[in-house]
């Protein structure tokens, strides 16, 4: 009884699996494009802002430094600004301030990255599931129509393999993009930490001289 019910469910075919994989491919592409542009903005132009900060440092203007960092939405500038404010307003030491600022920025940078990892890991299994359903459907059709011969099975299996191909089509770009973004985020975090350290040390030095 249970086997028959499961068989009835499996005979719905692979079309809905194919539509699901097509939707996932579009969704994956949208996530990749959005994340690519978001990370490009977050990377920013560290060299340019560093020159502006150095110019403010020479004048000993702490407010100008904060203003420059506040108006720059790149990850290095935001990490430096957050670290400076934690030290100034909360009395947090440099290492703890940097750790807090970097961890919070990393959470933002890694948002939606897990989606690509999940698609890359599971899309092939979704495609394989569709192929299995297609094969079951093909053999069931042969059982009902023995005069069709092996051609019926071969036609059904060839259609079913489309699901596996689509699963790989979704997974390969998702995995490649995931690995690329992970490395890209690491580079941004290294640049952010180095820049934030320079800004924080310089800010502390100016504050010490002012005091």
Number of C-alpha atoms within 10 A of each C-alpha: 6 7 8 9 9 10 15 11 11 17 16 12 20 24 16 12 22 22 13 17 26 17 13 18 21 12 15 21 17 12 17 21 11 12 19 16 11 13 18 13 13 20 21 17 14 16 10 9 19 18 11 14 23 15 14 17 18 10 11 18 15 17 11 16 21 20 12 17 23 15 10 17 15 22 28 30 28 21 30 27 22 23 26 27 17 19 18 14 8 10 11 16 13 18 12 13 22 24 14 17 24 23 13 13 19 17 9 10 22 14 10 14 18 11 16 25 17 14 24 24 17 16 25 22 17 21 28 22 18 28 26 20 23 27 25 20 23 24 18 14 16 18 13 9 11 11 10 12 11 13 12 16 21 14 12 21 20 14 18 28 19 19 32 24 17 24 29 22 18 28 27 16 18 26 17 13 23 22 14 12 20 13 12 16 17 13 12 20 21 13 15 24 20 12 20 27 19 14 26 21 13 19 21 16 14 17 14 9 9 9 6
